[in-house]
Structures are given as C-alpha cells and as structure tokens.
Amino acid sequence: MQAVLPGATAPDFWAIGGLPVESLDASIVTSVEDLVDAALLGFERGEEVSTSSLHAGEKWDAYEAARQAMAGQLSSNITAQRYAAAH
C-alpha cells in the first residue's frame, strides 16, 4: 500500500471547514497541483509514503526505521513501567 502525507494543501475543504486557506502562513501551503505531481512521482519510484513537503527525506527514513524497530514491542499484557501508578 502507498500513502501520501501532504502537509497543508490548498483545496476547498479549508473554507468548508471554516478556516480559509488564506488564513494559513503561505510558506506552509502546497498547491494541489504540486502535491499531485510529487505524489505521482513518489508512487512511480515505488515510495511507500510520499512526503512531498519534507525536504530532508533522510528524516523520514530515520523515522520509519525507528517505527519498524518498535513494531514488535507495541503490544503487551503488561503496561510500560513509565505508566505504572506511583505509590
């Protein structure tokens, strides 16, 4: 499965939700056209996740490696010690 993590994009749903895209800092908003182009290229390249606004792709790779390293530890019948009730 492939996914797109677009960040802020400029479709009409912002206005529908009551927050016009114009109220956001323009430096964080990607055009729909640029997002689609980047996502299609990412899919073409076989990327599992397209992060069109993340310039440092190696940060995503590090995040994904850390997530994978935790995968077998995310379910247990014992609550993590850091959540144990203080007595």
ABEGO torsion letter per residue (X at the ends): XBBBBAEBBABAAAAAAGBBAAABBAAABBBAAAAAAAAAAAAAAGBABBBAABABAAAAAAAAAAAAAAAAAABBABBBAAABBBX
